[in-house]
Amino acid sequence: MIRDYWDLSGPFGLAVRASLRILQFVLSVVVIGLYAASLASWDPSTEIRRTTWIFALVPAVLSILTSAYHCLATVTHAVWCLWDFSLAVLWAALCGTSTSILVGGEDGVSVRGGLRSRLAAGAWISGIIMVFYVLNTLHACVWCCASRKFTRTTDRRSKIGMESLPERQAETA
């Protein structure tokens, strides 16, 4: 098990973490583009509400900020597991909401045309990003538990070695 946060290899290496964050960043920008294009070309005569499209911008912006922060700074605190899980829940909500509008329409009004294709693409991408955030959460939890176990084991060995040191010196004298 790798203990160093900046180690480049292995399942907990920098390459795995950076790849997930970069994919989340890029896909979040794509989601913003899809939903913002729908909002920009919104037909006010339709009876479909804009709330889903506006909500889509919230997890996307939070994901962009989170991914940028993770790529620029070292994040080794366990609280980030909770933040990643919260973002996974937001992406799951967006994916579910978008899919329910695609399948059943909204208030009896079905989505058609370019709006439908952008919504379908946004729903798929939201699901993929949600999976990435669940993977990030699991990855961070496992890394955190492994590094804490390693630290405890190292501390315990140091204490055992220090306690037995005076006894050994007394025996040799």
C-alpha positions as CSV (number, residue, x, y, z in Angstrom):
1,M,0.0,0.0,0.0
2,I,1.4,3.4,-0.9
3,R,1.9,5.8,2.0
4,D,3.2,8.9,0.2
5,Y,0.6,11.2,-1.1
6,W,2.8,12.4,-4.0
7,D,3.9,9.0,-5.1
8,L,3.3,8.8,-8.9
9,S,2.6,5.1,-9.2
10,G,0.1,2.6,-8.0
11,P,-3.6,2.7,-7.4
12,F,-3.3,5.6,-5.0
13,G,-0.8,7.5,-7.2
14,L,-0.9,11.0,-8.4
15,A,-1.7,9.9,-11.9
16,V,-5.0,8.3,-10.9
17,R,-6.1,11.2,-8.8
18,A,-5.2,13.8,-11.4
19,S,-6.8,11.9,-14.2
20,L,-10.1,11.7,-12.3
21,R,-10.0,15.4,-11.4
22,I,-9.2,16.4,-15.0
23,L,-12.0,14.3,-16.4
24,Q,-14.4,15.8,-13.9
25,F,-13.3,19.3,-14.8
26,V,-13.6,18.7,-18.6
27,L,-17.0,17.0,-18.3
28,S,-18.3,19.7,-16.0
29,V,-17.4,22.3,-18.6
30,V,-19.2,20.3,-21.2
31,V,-22.3,20.1,-18.9
32,I,-22.2,23.9,-18.5
33,G,-22.0,24.3,-22.2
34,L,-25.0,21.9,-22.8
35,Y,-27.3,23.4,-20.3
36,A,-26.2,27.0,-20.9
37,A,-26.9,26.6,-24.6
38,S,-30.4,25.3,-23.7
39,L,-31.0,28.3,-21.5
40,A,-29.7,30.7,-24.1
41,S,-32.0,29.4,-26.7
42,W,-34.9,29.0,-24.4
43,D,-38.4,29.4,-25.9
44,P,-40.4,31.4,-23.4
45,S,-43.7,30.1,-24.9
46,T,-43.0,26.6,-23.7
47,E,-44.5,25.4,-20.5
48,I,-41.3,23.7,-19.4
49,R,-39.7,25.3,-16.3
50,R,-36.0,26.3,-16.3
51,T,-35.2,25.0,-12.8
52,T,-33.5,21.8,-14.0
53,W,-31.3,23.7,-16.4
54,I,-30.4,26.3,-13.7
55,F,-29.8,23.5,-11.1
56,A,-27.4,21.9,-13.6
57,L,-25.1,24.8,-13.3
58,V,-24.7,24.4,-9.5
59,P,-22.9,21.0,-9.4
60,A,-21.0,21.9,-12.5
61,V,-19.6,25.1,-11.1
62,L,-18.8,23.4,-7.7
63,S,-17.1,20.5,-9.6
64,I,-15.0,22.9,-11.6
65,L,-13.9,24.8,-8.5
66,T,-13.2,21.5,-6.6
67,S,-11.2,20.0,-9.5
68,A,-9.2,23.2,-10.0
69,Y,-8.4,23.3,-6.3
70,H,-7.3,19.7,-6.2
71,C,-5.0,20.2,-9.1
72,L,-3.4,23.3,-7.6
73,A,-3.2,22.3,-3.9
74,T,-2.5,19.3,-1.8
75,V,-5.7,18.0,-0.3
76,T,-5.0,15.3,2.3
77,H,-7.8,15.9,4.8
78,A,-10.5,13.3,5.4
79,V,-13.3,16.0,5.1
80,W,-12.8,16.0,1.3
81,C,-14.3,12.5,1.3
82,L,-17.6,14.1,2.5
83,W,-17.3,16.9,0.0
84,D,-16.8,14.5,-2.9
85,F,-19.7,12.4,-1.7
86,S,-21.9,15.6,-1.5
87,L,-21.0,16.4,-5.1
88,A,-21.8,12.8,-6.1
89,V,-25.3,13.3,-4.6
90,L,-25.8,16.6,-6.5
91,W,-24.7,14.9,-9.7
92,A,-27.1,11.9,-9.0
93,A,-29.9,14.4,-8.4
94,L,-29.2,16.1,-11.7
95,C,-29.0,12.9,-13.6
96,G,-32.2,11.6,-12.1
97,T,-34.1,14.9,-12.7
98,S,-32.9,15.1,-16.3
99,T,-33.7,11.5,-17.0
100,S,-37.2,11.8,-15.5
101,I,-37.9,14.8,-17.7
102,L,-36.6,12.9,-20.8
103,V,-38.7,9.8,-20.0
104,G,-42.0,11.3,-18.8
105,G,-41.8,14.9,-19.7
106,E,-42.5,17.8,-17.4
107,D,-46.0,18.5,-16.2
108,G,-47.3,16.6,-19.2
109,V,-45.2,18.6,-21.7
110,S,-42.6,16.5,-23.5
111,V,-39.2,17.9,-24.4
112,R,-38.4,17.9,-28.2
113,G,-35.8,18.9,-30.7
114,G,-32.3,20.2,-29.8
115,L,-33.4,20.7,-26.2
116,R,-34.1,17.0,-25.9
117,S,-30.7,15.9,-27.3
118,R,-28.8,18.4,-25.1
119,L,-30.8,17.2,-22.1
120,A,-30.1,13.5,-22.9
121,A,-26.4,14.2,-23.3
122,G,-26.4,16.2,-20.1
123,A,-28.1,13.3,-18.2
124,W,-25.5,10.8,-19.5
125,I,-22.6,13.0,-18.6
126,S,-24.1,13.8,-15.2
127,G,-24.2,10.1,-14.5
128,I,-20.6,9.6,-15.6
129,I,-19.5,12.4,-13.4
130,M,-21.5,11.0,-10.5
131,V,-19.6,7.7,-10.9
132,F,-16.3,9.6,-10.9
133,Y,-17.2,11.4,-7.7
134,V,-18.2,8.1,-6.0
135,L,-14.8,6.7,-7.1
136,N,-13.0,9.7,-5.8
137,T,-14.9,9.3,-2.5
138,L,-13.9,5.6,-2.2
139,H,-10.4,6.3,-3.3
140,A,-9.9,9.1,-0.7
141,C,-11.4,7.0,2.1
142,V,-9.2,4.0,1.4
143,W,-6.1,6.2,1.1
144,C,-7.0,8.0,4.3
145,C,-7.6,4.8,6.3
146,A,-4.4,3.2,4.9
147,S,-2.2,6.2,5.7
148,R,-3.7,6.5,9.2
149,K,-3.1,2.8,9.8
150,F,0.5,3.2,8.6
151,T,1.0,6.2,10.9
152,R,-0.4,4.4,13.9
153,T,1.7,1.3,13.2
154,T,4.8,3.4,12.8
155,D,4.2,5.3,16.0
156,R,3.5,2.1,17.9
157,R,6.8,0.5,16.6
158,S,8.7,3.7,17.6
159,K,7.3,3.6,21.1
160,I,8.0,-0.1,21.5
161,G,11.6,0.4,20.3
162,M,12.1,3.3,22.7
163,E,10.7,1.4,25.7
164,S,13.0,-1.6,25.2
165,L,16.1,0.5,24.6
166,P,17.0,1.2,28.3
167,E,16.5,-2.4,29.2
168,R,18.9,-3.6,26.5
169,Q,21.5,-1.0,27.7
170,A,21.1,-2.3,31.3
171,E,21.6,-5.9,30.2
172,T,24.8,-5.2,28.3
173,A,26.4,-3.1,31.1
